[in-house]
Amino acid sequence: MSRVGNKPVALPVGVGVAVKDGIVSVKGAKGELVRRLPSGVSLDLVERELFVRREDDSAPNRAKHGLVRALLSNMVVGVSAGFEKKLEIQGIGYKAEVKGSVLNLNLGYSHPVEFPFPNGVSVKVDGGTKLTVLGIDREAVGQAAAEIRAFRSPDSYKGKGVRYVGERVRLKAGKSQ
């Protein structure tokens, strides 16, 4: 029995949901997100709460039940408040800047790294070393942040590179003499 799937998704004021032909559309102040519902799962709207129902108790439908509820919850939060991921750059000479819809990163390579923003995602840079990835789609924001981090993940000896804010990097001792 899915504990996540049984919880209702509360719809804040200003957020509307429409379901048509297996496609759910969530519209709010920040924008609109659209997703196809998998087979075996349906939605019920009761007094500003969205309930996810499954057709039967088969294993695939039980697996989809909690997943669809979590995805819908993320869609509702995204169109009402939005999502953000914070990154920080550590290392001498490492910096970032935004030019139009492209993030330029200097990460110690012989060339600057250019990262064009995906659709629906924006990046803000504070002080050259603090990055904030913003958007309404949680998957797109997380994927963009992971791709930026992958350009130069933190080094295990000096800790230089791109990391999430609050991420702890265990440093190795290095050579002993």
Secondary structure, DSSP 8 states (H G I E B T S, - for coil): --HHHHS-EE--TT-EEEEETTEEEEE-SS-EEEEE--TTEEEEEETTEEEEEESS--HHHHHHHHHHHHHHHHHHHHHHT-EEEEEEEESTT-EEEEETTEEEEE-SSSS-EEEE--TTEEEEEETTTEEEEEES-HHHHHHHHHHHHHTS---TTT--EEEETT-----------
